[in-house]
Amino acid sequence: MDIRRYLDKSLALGQCLSWLWTVLVIVLLGAHFYRASEYGMVLCVAGVLGLRCSSAAWTRWAVGLFLLWGMLEWSVSACALAQTRMVMGAPWMRGAAILSAVAVVTGLTGGMAVRQASRLAGEQGAGDAFLKAAVFMAVFLSLFYVRKFVPLEMLLLERFFPGLGMAEIFLAAWYGSFAAGLLADRRKSRKVRTRLWLFFACLFFVQFALGLLGVSQMLLTGRLHVPIPAFILYGSVFRGSLNAMPFIVLISTLLLGSAWCSMLCYFGPFDALAAKGRTLRPLPRLLQGALCWGRPAVFALGVCAAFILKHIGMSTGTAVSLACAYAFLSLLAMAALSRRYGGMMHCAAFCPMGLIVSWLGRLSPWRLRVDSSSCDACGACESVCRWRAITPESRSRGKALPRCTLCRDCIGVCRKNALSLRCAGLAPEVSERIFVGMLASLHAIFLACAMV
C-alpha cells in the first residue's frame, strides 16, 4: 500500500510538473509576441493558456499542436534575427542559437503534449477529441495566414481595432471545434446544422444592414454589393470581370462537394426556416418539372439578362433595383412554396448557384451511398430530405439524386445505418469524420470573414 501510494503521489507530481512546464512554455511564447507589440497574438496565446487549464480531452491535443506551430514561429524569428544582424554587421550567432534552442524546447513540449493526449485518450471519444483539435488548428492556421498574406482586412475585429484580429482568430478556431463536436454526433447533427447555418446567415445580414446604415467597416472594400448568391454569377457577367467569390465557391465545392448549399450559403437558411416543421407534401406536376428544369432555366435566363443589360448600358442603380426585385421573388418562393410543400423549393428548384454547385460537386470525392442490403425501405430518409434528393428509385440504385447537398440529415435518422458518406479508399466512419472536420473548419472561416 505504501508503494502504491508513493507511486500515485509520484505520478501526480509528474503531471503537475508537466502542466507547469507547458504553462511556462506558453507564457514564454506570449512574452515573445508581447515584446513584438502583437497584442492580438498575446490574447490568442492567453486563450490557449485557458485551454491548457481545461479538463476537456480535445484541449490537450489543441495545445500540443499549437506549440508545434509555436516552434515554427520561434524558428522564423531566429532566422529573421540572424539575417537582420548579418545585414547590420552585428554578432548574430548567439541570439540565433538562443532562439533556436527555445524553438526546440517549444517543439518538444508540444510533442510531449500530443503524446500525453494520445495516451490519456481512451478508445471511446479519442477520435472526436482529435477531430475538434484538428479543426481548431485548421481554422487558426488558415485565418492566421490569410491575415498575414491577404492585403484586405478580412477579419471584422481588425477593421475596428487594428492588431486585435488574432483574438478573433482564436474565437473562430474555438467555435470551429465546438461546431465539429456537435456535427459529429449524428443524433444532434440535423438540428445543430440548421441552427449554426442560420446563425451564420443572420450574422452576415446584420453586417449587411449595418453597412446600409453607413458603418463602412462592415463592408470589405467600402462599397456595397448585392448579397444574393445568384449574383455571384450574374454580377460577374454584368461587370464583365470576376471577383473573389466565384473562386471561393469553386474551392469550397471541390473540397466539400455540394455541401455549400447546406451549410455555407448565406441565403439558404431562410428557405430552411420557411420549410421548418412542415411535412413533405407531394408536388404538382408543374413543380415536379421545376425540380428537373427550374434551375437550368433560371440560370440561362439570368445570364442572358445580365449580358443584355450590360450591353445596353443600364445604370448600376437600375441593375441593383432589379437585383432587389429578384431577391424579393426568391423570398416569396421560400415563403409560399417551401412553406406549403415542406421542402426547400427555392434552393432545389430555382437557385442557379445550387445548379453550379451540383455540377462542380461531381468533381469532389464525397458521395452519399445507400446499402440496399441493409435498407428496409422505411422512408425515414425521404421524409427528412428537404431537397427531395432521395426517392425509392434512387435508393434502390444505392445513391441520392444529383441535387443532394450532403447535409447528412438522412444518415442521422436511418435506424439500419444503411446510409453513409463515402470517399474513395476510406472507411465510411473515417470519411464522415474528415468531411465533418472540413465542413466545420470552412464554416468557422466563413463566419470569421463574413463580409459584404
C-alpha positions as CSV (number, residue, x, y, z in Angstrom):
1,M,0.0,0.0,0.0
2,D,2.9,2.4,0.8
3,I,4.5,1.7,-2.5
4,R,1.2,2.2,-4.4
5,R,0.6,5.5,-2.5
6,Y,4.1,6.6,-3.3
7,L,3.7,5.8,-7.0
8,D,0.4,7.6,-7.1
9,K,2.0,10.7,-5.5
10,S,4.9,10.5,-7.9
11,L,2.6,10.3,-10.8
12,A,0.5,13.3,-9.6
13,L,3.7,15.2,-9.0
14,G,5.0,14.4,-12.5
15,Q,1.6,15.5,-14.0
16,C,1.8,18.7,-12.0
17,L,5.4,19.5,-13.2
18,S,4.4,18.7,-16.8
19,W,1.5,21.1,-16.5
20,L,3.7,23.8,-15.1
21,W,6.3,23.3,-17.7
22,T,3.7,23.6,-20.5
23,V,2.3,26.7,-19.0
24,L,5.8,28.2,-18.8
25,V,6.4,27.5,-22.5
26,I,3.1,29.0,-23.4
27,V,3.8,32.1,-21.3
28,L,7.2,32.5,-22.9
29,L,5.6,32.4,-26.3
30,G,3.1,35.1,-25.2
31,A,6.0,37.2,-23.9
32,H,7.7,36.9,-27.3
33,F,4.6,38.3,-29.0
34,Y,4.2,41.0,-26.3
35,R,7.8,42.2,-27.0
36,A,6.9,42.5,-30.6
37,S,3.8,44.5,-29.7
38,E,1.5,41.9,-31.3
39,Y,-1.2,42.3,-28.6
40,G,-3.8,40.4,-30.5
41,M,-1.5,37.4,-30.6
42,V,-0.9,37.9,-26.9
43,L,-4.7,37.5,-26.3
44,C,-4.6,34.4,-28.6
45,V,-1.9,32.8,-26.5
46,A,-3.8,33.7,-23.4
47,G,-6.8,31.8,-24.9
48,V,-4.5,28.8,-25.5
49,L,-3.4,29.0,-21.9
50,G,-7.0,28.8,-20.9
51,L,-7.4,25.7,-23.0
52,R,-4.5,24.1,-21.1
53,C,-6.3,24.7,-17.9
54,S,-9.4,22.9,-19.2
55,S,-10.1,19.3,-18.5
56,A,-11.6,18.6,-21.9
57,A,-9.7,15.9,-23.8
58,W,-9.5,17.8,-27.1
59,T,-7.8,20.8,-25.5
60,R,-4.7,18.6,-24.8
61,W,-4.4,17.9,-28.5
62,A,-5.0,21.5,-29.4
63,V,-2.3,22.9,-27.0
64,G,0.2,20.4,-28.3
65,L,-0.5,21.2,-31.9
66,F,-0.4,24.9,-31.1
67,L,3.0,24.6,-29.5
68,L,4.3,22.7,-32.6
69,W,3.2,25.7,-34.6
70,G,4.9,27.9,-31.9
71,M,8.2,26.1,-32.7
72,L,7.8,27.3,-36.3
73,E,7.3,30.8,-35.2
74,W,10.4,30.7,-32.9
75,S,12.4,29.3,-35.9
76,V,11.2,32.1,-38.2
77,S,12.2,34.7,-35.5
78,A,15.6,33.1,-35.2
79,C,16.2,33.3,-39.0
80,A,14.9,36.9,-39.1
81,L,17.2,37.9,-36.2
82,A,20.2,36.3,-37.9
83,Q,19.5,38.0,-41.2
84,T,18.9,41.4,-39.7
85,R,22.1,41.3,-37.6
86,M,24.1,40.0,-40.5
87,V,23.0,42.9,-42.7
88,M,23.9,45.3,-39.8
89,G,27.3,43.6,-39.4
90,A,26.5,42.8,-35.8
91,P,27.1,39.5,-34.0
92,W,24.2,37.1,-34.7
93,M,25.2,33.6,-33.8
94,R,24.4,33.7,-30.0
95,G,21.0,35.3,-30.4
96,A,20.0,32.9,-33.2
97,A,21.3,29.9,-31.1
98,I,19.2,31.0,-28.1
99,L,16.0,31.4,-30.2
100,S,16.7,28.1,-32.0
101,A,17.0,26.4,-28.6
102,V,13.7,27.9,-27.4
103,A,12.2,26.7,-30.7
104,V,13.4,23.1,-30.0
105,V,12.1,23.2,-26.4
106,T,8.7,24.5,-27.6
107,G,8.5,21.8,-30.2
108,L,9.5,19.0,-27.7
109,T,6.9,20.3,-25.3
110,G,4.3,20.3,-28.0
111,G,5.2,16.8,-29.0
112,M,5.0,15.6,-25.4
113,A,1.6,17.2,-25.0
114,V,0.4,15.4,-28.1
115,R,1.8,12.1,-26.9
116,Q,0.2,12.6,-23.5
117,A,-3.1,13.4,-25.1
118,S,-3.0,10.3,-27.2
119,R,-2.0,8.2,-24.2
120,L,-4.7,9.5,-21.9
121,A,-7.5,9.4,-24.5
122,G,-9.2,6.1,-24.4
123,E,-10.6,4.4,-27.4
124,Q,-14.0,5.9,-26.6
125,G,-14.1,9.5,-27.7
126,A,-10.4,9.7,-28.9
127,G,-11.5,10.3,-32.5
128,D,-13.8,13.1,-31.5
129,A,-11.1,14.8,-29.4
130,F,-8.6,14.7,-32.2
131,L,-11.3,15.9,-34.7
132,K,-12.0,19.0,-32.6
133,A,-8.3,19.8,-32.1
134,A,-7.6,19.3,-35.8
135,V,-10.4,21.7,-36.6
136,F,-9.1,24.2,-34.1
137,M,-5.7,24.3,-35.7
138,A,-7.1,24.2,-39.3
139,V,-9.1,27.3,-38.6
140,F,-6.4,29.0,-36.7
141,L,-3.7,28.4,-39.4
142,S,-6.0,29.3,-42.3
143,L,-7.0,32.6,-40.8
144,F,-3.6,33.4,-39.5
145,Y,-2.0,33.1,-43.0
146,V,-5.0,34.9,-44.6
147,R,-4.4,37.7,-42.2
148,K,-0.7,37.7,-42.9
149,F,-0.7,37.5,-46.7
150,V,-4.1,38.9,-48.0
151,P,-3.8,42.7,-48.4
152,L,-7.5,43.3,-47.4
153,E,-8.7,43.4,-43.8
154,M,-10.6,40.1,-43.9
155,L,-11.3,40.0,-40.2
156,L,-14.0,42.2,-38.8
157,L,-12.4,42.9,-35.5
158,E,-9.2,44.0,-37.3
159,R,-11.2,46.7,-39.1
160,F,-12.4,48.3,-35.8
161,F,-9.3,47.5,-33.6
162,P,-6.2,47.2,-35.7
163,G,-3.8,44.5,-34.4
164,L,-6.5,42.5,-32.5
165,G,-7.5,40.3,-35.3
166,M,-5.7,37.3,-33.7
167,A,-8.2,37.4,-30.8
168,E,-11.0,36.9,-33.4
169,I,-9.0,34.1,-35.0
170,F,-8.8,32.3,-31.6
171,L,-12.5,32.7,-31.1
172,A,-13.2,31.4,-34.6
173,A,-10.9,28.4,-34.0
174,W,-12.7,27.6,-30.8
175,Y,-16.1,28.0,-32.4
176,G,-15.0,25.6,-35.2
177,S,-14.0,22.9,-32.8
178,F,-17.3,23.4,-30.9
179,A,-19.3,23.1,-34.2
180,A,-17.3,20.0,-35.2
181,G,-18.1,18.2,-31.9
182,L,-21.8,18.9,-32.4
183,L,-21.9,18.0,-36.1
184,A,-20.0,14.7,-35.5
185,D,-22.9,13.5,-33.3
186,R,-25.4,12.0,-35.8
187,R,-28.3,12.3,-33.3
188,K,-27.7,16.1,-32.9
189,S,-26.4,16.9,-36.4
190,R,-29.7,17.6,-38.1
191,K,-30.8,20.3,-35.6
192,V,-27.4,21.7,-35.0
193,R,-26.6,22.1,-38.7
194,T,-29.7,24.3,-39.3
195,R,-29.1,26.4,-36.2
196,L,-25.4,27.0,-37.0
197,W,-26.3,27.7,-40.6
198,L,-29.0,30.2,-39.6
199,F,-26.6,31.9,-37.1
200,F,-24.1,32.4,-39.9
201,A,-26.7,33.9,-42.2
202,C,-28.1,36.2,-39.5
203,L,-24.6,37.5,-38.8
204,F,-23.9,38.1,-42.5
205,F,-27.1,40.1,-42.9
206,V,-26.7,42.1,-39.7
207,Q,-23.3,43.1,-41.1
208,F,-25.1,44.0,-44.4
209,A,-27.7,46.1,-42.6
210,L,-25.1,48.0,-40.7
211,G,-23.3,48.6,-44.0
212,L,-26.5,50.1,-45.4
213,L,-26.7,52.3,-42.3
214,G,-23.3,53.8,-43.1
215,V,-20.9,51.7,-41.0
216,S,-18.2,51.4,-43.6
217,Q,-16.1,49.0,-41.6
218,M,-18.8,46.4,-42.2
219,L,-18.0,46.5,-46.0
220,L,-14.9,44.7,-47.1
221,T,-14.0,47.2,-49.8
222,G,-16.0,50.1,-48.6
223,R,-18.6,49.6,-51.4
224,L,-21.9,47.8,-51.1
225,H,-22.6,44.7,-53.1
226,V,-25.9,42.8,-53.6
227,P,-25.8,39.9,-51.1
228,I,-27.6,37.3,-53.3
229,P,-25.9,34.0,-54.2
230,A,-27.2,34.1,-57.8
231,F,-25.4,37.4,-58.3
232,I,-22.1,35.7,-57.8
233,L,-22.8,34.5,-61.3
234,Y,-24.9,37.3,-62.7
235,G,-22.8,40.1,-61.2
236,S,-19.7,38.7,-62.9
237,V,-21.4,38.7,-66.3
238,F,-22.8,42.2,-65.8
239,R,-19.5,43.6,-64.7
240,G,-17.5,41.7,-67.2
241,S,-15.0,40.7,-64.6
242,L,-14.6,38.2,-61.7
243,N,-14.2,39.0,-58.1
244,A,-13.1,36.6,-55.3
245,M,-16.5,34.9,-54.7
246,P,-16.6,32.6,-57.7
247,F,-13.2,31.2,-56.8
248,I,-14.2,30.8,-53.1
249,V,-17.3,28.8,-54.3
250,L,-15.1,26.7,-56.6
251,I,-12.6,25.9,-54.0
252,S,-15.3,25.1,-51.3
253,T,-17.1,22.9,-53.7
254,L,-14.0,21.0,-54.7
255,L,-13.3,20.4,-51.0
256,L,-16.8,19.6,-49.8
257,G,-18.9,18.9,-52.9
258,S,-22.4,20.3,-52.8
259,A,-22.3,20.9,-49.0
260,W,-22.0,24.6,-49.9
261,C,-25.8,24.5,-50.3
262,S,-26.5,23.0,-46.9
263,M,-24.0,24.9,-44.6
264,L,-22.0,27.6,-46.3
265,C,-24.6,29.6,-48.4
266,Y,-25.9,32.7,-46.6
267,F,-29.4,32.7,-48.3
268,G,-30.4,29.0,-47.9
269,P,-31.1,29.1,-44.1
270,F,-34.2,31.2,-44.7
271,D,-35.5,28.6,-47.1
272,A,-34.9,26.0,-44.5
273,L,-36.6,28.2,-41.9
274,A,-39.7,28.5,-44.2
275,A,-39.9,24.7,-44.5
276,K,-39.2,24.0,-40.8
277,G,-41.7,21.8,-39.1
278,R,-43.6,21.2,-42.4
279,T,-44.3,17.7,-43.7
280,L,-43.1,17.0,-47.2
281,R,-46.1,17.0,-49.5
282,P,-46.5,15.6,-53.0
283,L,-45.7,18.2,-55.6
284,P,-48.0,19.2,-58.5
285,R,-46.7,18.4,-62.0
286,L,-45.5,21.9,-62.6
287,L,-43.2,21.9,-59.6
288,Q,-42.1,18.4,-60.4
289,G,-40.9,19.8,-63.7
290,A,-39.3,22.7,-61.9
291,L,-37.2,20.3,-59.8
292,C,-35.7,19.0,-63.0
293,W,-35.5,22.1,-65.2
294,G,-36.1,25.1,-63.0
295,R,-32.5,25.8,-62.0
296,P,-31.1,25.4,-65.6
297,A,-33.9,27.7,-66.9
298,V,-33.3,30.4,-64.2
299,F,-29.5,30.1,-64.8
300,A,-29.8,30.6,-68.5
301,L,-32.3,33.5,-68.3
302,G,-30.3,35.3,-65.6
303,V,-27.0,35.0,-67.6
304,C,-28.7,36.2,-70.8
305,A,-30.4,39.1,-68.9
306,A,-27.1,40.2,-67.3
307,F,-25.4,40.1,-70.7
308,I,-28.1,42.1,-72.4
309,L,-28.3,44.7,-69.5
310,K,-24.5,45.2,-69.7
311,H,-24.6,45.8,-73.5
312,I,-27.5,48.3,-73.4
313,G,-25.6,50.3,-70.8
314,M,-28.1,50.0,-67.9
315,S,-27.0,52.1,-64.9
316,T,-25.8,50.3,-61.8
317,G,-28.6,51.8,-59.7
318,T,-31.3,50.3,-62.0
319,A,-29.4,46.9,-62.1
320,V,-29.4,46.9,-58.3
321,S,-33.1,47.6,-58.2
322,L,-33.7,44.6,-60.5
323,A,-31.5,42.5,-58.2
324,C,-33.6,43.5,-55.2
325,A,-36.7,42.5,-57.2
326,Y,-35.1,39.2,-57.8
327,A,-34.3,38.8,-54.1
328,F,-38.0,39.6,-53.3
329,L,-39.2,36.9,-55.7
330,S,-36.8,34.4,-54.1
331,L,-38.1,35.2,-50.6
332,L,-41.6,34.9,-52.0
333,A,-40.9,31.5,-53.3
334,M,-39.5,30.5,-49.9
335,A,-42.5,31.8,-48.0
336,A,-45.1,30.4,-50.4
337,L,-43.8,27.2,-52.0
338,S,-41.3,26.0,-49.4
339,R,-43.8,26.5,-46.5
340,R,-46.7,25.0,-48.5
341,Y,-44.9,21.8,-49.7
342,G,-42.4,21.3,-46.9
343,G,-39.2,21.1,-48.9
344,M,-36.6,23.8,-49.8
345,M,-38.3,24.6,-53.1
346,H,-36.2,27.8,-53.8
347,C,-32.9,26.0,-53.3
348,A,-33.9,22.8,-55.0
349,A,-35.8,24.2,-58.0
350,F,-34.9,27.8,-58.7
351,C,-31.4,28.7,-57.3
352,P,-28.8,28.8,-60.1
353,M,-25.9,28.7,-57.7
354,G,-27.3,25.4,-56.5
355,L,-27.1,24.1,-60.1
356,I,-23.5,25.2,-60.4
357,V,-22.6,23.7,-57.1
358,S,-24.3,20.4,-58.0
359,W,-22.3,20.3,-61.3
360,L,-19.0,21.1,-59.6
361,G,-19.8,18.7,-56.7
362,R,-19.3,15.8,-59.1
363,L,-15.6,16.7,-59.1
364,S,-15.3,16.2,-55.3
365,P,-14.7,12.8,-53.8
366,W,-17.7,12.8,-51.5
367,R,-20.8,10.7,-52.3
368,L,-23.9,9.7,-50.3
369,R,-24.4,5.9,-50.7
370,V,-27.2,3.6,-49.7
371,D,-26.6,0.0,-48.8
372,S,-29.6,-1.7,-50.4
373,S,-28.9,-4.9,-48.4
374,S,-29.4,-3.1,-45.1
375,C,-32.2,-0.7,-46.2
376,D,-35.7,-1.8,-45.1
377,A,-37.4,1.0,-47.2
378,C,-38.9,2.6,-44.1
379,G,-38.8,6.0,-45.9
380,A,-37.3,7.9,-42.9
381,C,-34.6,9.3,-45.1
382,E,-37.0,10.6,-47.7
383,S,-39.2,12.3,-45.0
384,V,-36.3,14.5,-43.8
385,C,-34.6,15.3,-47.1
386,R,-35.6,18.9,-47.7
387,W,-34.0,18.9,-51.2
388,R,-36.1,15.8,-52.2
389,A,-32.8,14.2,-53.2
390,I,-33.8,10.7,-52.1
391,T,-36.6,8.7,-53.8
392,P,-37.4,5.0,-53.8
393,E,-35.9,4.7,-57.3
394,S,-32.6,6.4,-56.3
395,R,-32.4,4.5,-53.1
396,S,-32.7,1.2,-55.0
397,R,-29.8,2.3,-57.1
398,G,-27.8,2.9,-53.9
399,K,-27.3,6.7,-54.2
400,A,-29.1,10.1,-54.0
401,L,-30.1,12.3,-56.8
402,P,-27.6,14.9,-58.1
403,R,-29.3,17.7,-56.1
404,C,-28.2,16.1,-52.9
405,T,-26.3,18.6,-50.7
406,L,-24.6,16.2,-48.4
407,C,-26.4,17.6,-45.4
408,R,-26.3,14.2,-43.7
409,D,-29.8,14.6,-42.2
410,C,-30.8,11.3,-43.7
411,I,-27.9,9.5,-42.2
412,G,-28.9,10.6,-38.7
413,V,-32.4,9.2,-38.9
414,C,-31.6,5.8,-40.6
415,R,-32.1,3.1,-38.0
416,K,-30.4,0.4,-40.0
417,N,-27.2,2.5,-40.8
418,A,-27.9,1.9,-44.4
419,L,-26.8,5.4,-45.5
420,S,-23.2,6.6,-45.3
421,L,-21.0,9.3,-46.7
422,R,-18.2,7.8,-48.8
423,C,-14.9,8.9,-50.1
424,A,-12.8,6.6,-52.3
425,G,-10.3,4.5,-50.4
426,L,-11.6,5.4,-46.9
427,A,-13.9,3.6,-44.5
428,P,-17.3,5.3,-44.1
429,E,-16.6,6.3,-40.5
430,V,-13.3,7.9,-41.4
431,S,-14.8,9.6,-44.5
432,E,-17.6,11.2,-42.4
433,R,-15.2,12.3,-39.7
434,I,-12.9,14.0,-42.3
435,F,-15.9,15.5,-44.0
436,V,-17.3,16.9,-40.7
437,G,-13.9,18.4,-39.8
438,M,-13.5,20.1,-43.2
439,L,-17.1,21.4,-43.1
440,A,-16.8,22.8,-39.6
441,S,-13.5,24.4,-40.5
442,L,-14.8,26.2,-43.6
443,H,-18.0,27.2,-41.7
444,A,-15.9,28.9,-39.0
445,I,-13.6,30.5,-41.5
446,F,-16.5,31.9,-43.5
447,L,-18.1,33.1,-40.3
448,A,-14.9,34.9,-39.2
449,C,-14.7,36.5,-42.7
450,A,-18.4,37.2,-43.2
451,M,-18.3,40.2,-45.5
452,V,-20.2,42.2,-48.0
